[in-house]
Amino acid sequence: MSAESHRRLLELDRRHVWHPFTQMQTWPEDEPLVIERAEGNYLIDDQNNRYFDGVSSLWVLLHGHRKRAIDEAVRAQLDRVAHSTLLGLASVPSIELAAKLAEIAPAGLTRVFYSDSGSTSVEIALKMAYQYWRQRGRPEKRKFVALDEAYHGDTIGSVSVGGIQLFHDIFRSLLFDVERIPTPYSYRWQGEGDCGRACLKAAEALFAREGRELAALVIEPLIQGAAGMIAQPTGFLARLAALCREHEVLLICDEVATGFGRTGTMFAVEQENVTPDLMCVAKGLTGGYLPLAATLTTEDVYSAFLGPVAEKRTFFHGHTYTGNPLACAAALANLELFEQEQTLQRMKPAIGALAEKLERIADHDHVGEVRRRGLMIGIELVRVRATKEEYPYADRIGHRVCLAARRRGIILRPLGNVIVLMPPLSMTVAEAGMLGDAVRESISEVTSH
Ligand SMILES: *Cc1c(COP(=O)(O)O)cnc(C)c1O
């Protein structure tokens, strides 16, 4: 694209596009890239520069861009119908996909309720849990529990269970009250004793005190993504799941970020042998193609919503584009690829190669901690390693490291002072090496002056 067309696009972007999670006053200073197309694991801008997609286009890409099988599935569906509603009608791709999800999900999750984003999939789980207890004759069970630092999306319900001060505090008075369990953030733990055990102890005390009124616990399993990739100790999730069972509290696992292979297994809950009552999936569901989400649940939860029409036990919720056929077709092709290409096996060497590079990064003077579950990685930068002193927010240290990585042909997006790596499952061993080296160099470049 000519320099003139590029300037025109940037000018229109500056005038009309309000970017998410972005301070628009400083946005134009960073010379935004204008992405025009993509190939495999690379994004290509309108100036023909190629960039490795190091955060999978915000955690959604699995098998690479323009994956033939998914392209063809979407095109074939376009020749049939782009959209028909699930309110009062069924559709071929939504049926096939629901059956597929029930097949690959932890045993017992047999019912699939579609929506369009991670936020709505959580919103739906919360409303289902609340209505479930009312219709089971336990209306006192109306409170939710979540972790400190949780992130479950940006709608008001999902923000209520969220716990990230920077994003959520301004809306506090709009939100419903939520009980909290401390986050097992061992690197910055200030309390007594072992961090994970102390957090579980707090959870036990909370359940003992409030269990009778608790509707559900909502949690990101194994690793809290947006909080800065805070990984939970082994057994943490399983213990919370057991507490939920003891106290008759529904367990909602938000697998929006962790689902579909990102932590090394198809779903993160598998690593702790946990079957939640409700499971939220979105981001990777269509392999990065189209917005689609699902809230999966059990026959037990589902059956609480059955009854004669006059009893009004119906779940009165649904978004206009729910179960969109194009998105379902993309998702189905995306999930079939896991079997056809043995993705979970084939990604292991690249994970190993990246893990080796991360060990070297962990030694860096300005790296406090490297946290990882599968291909979800957080590198926490610190001004002073010995004291864990943080860089000030206004320094934008994470952002500057990502700009340095961009100059090395890699797209990243930080979470404050945490550099996030979330490469596609299709990353090769060579790309893993290149990514690790470039990130280390970028950290050195930015932190040395
Ligand atoms: C991204 C994310 C969400 C929100 O998903 P959207 O599609 O952005 O609404 C919810 N939960 C978790 C764990 C996420 O990472």
PDBQT file of the ligand as one rigid body, heavy atoms in Angstrom, charges set to zero:
ROOT
HETATM    1  C1  LIG A 501     -10.612 -12.391  27.809  1.00  0.00    +0.000 C 
HETATM    2  C2  LIG A 501     -11.257 -13.001  28.984  1.00  0.00    +0.000 A 
HETATM    3  C3  LIG A 501     -12.627 -12.808  29.250  1.00  0.00    +0.000 A 
HETATM    4  C4  LIG A 501     -13.468 -11.869  28.439  1.00  0.00    +0.000 C 
HETATM    5  O1  LIG A 501     -13.621 -12.290  27.119  1.00  0.00    +0.000 OA
HETATM    6  P1  LIG A 501     -14.132 -11.245  26.005  1.00  0.00    +0.000 P 
HETATM    7  O2  LIG A 501     -14.316 -12.085  24.807  1.00  0.00    +0.000 OA
HETATM    8  O3  LIG A 501     -13.056 -10.222  25.878  1.00  0.00    +0.000 OA
HETATM    9  O4  LIG A 501     -15.394 -10.658  26.520  1.00  0.00    +0.000 OA
HETATM   10  C5  LIG A 501     -13.177 -13.479  30.313  1.00  0.00    +0.000 A 
HETATM   11  N1  LIG A 501     -12.446 -14.282  31.083  1.00  0.00    +0.000 NA
HETATM   12  C6  LIG A 501     -11.132 -14.497  30.869  1.00  0.00    +0.000 A 
HETATM   13  C7  LIG A 501     -10.391 -15.437  31.758  1.00  0.00    +0.000 C 
HETATM   14  C8  LIG A 501     -10.492 -13.850  29.827  1.00  0.00    +0.000 A 
HETATM   15  O5  LIG A 501      -9.182 -14.008  29.634  1.00  0.00    +0.000 OA
ENDROOT
TORSDOF 0
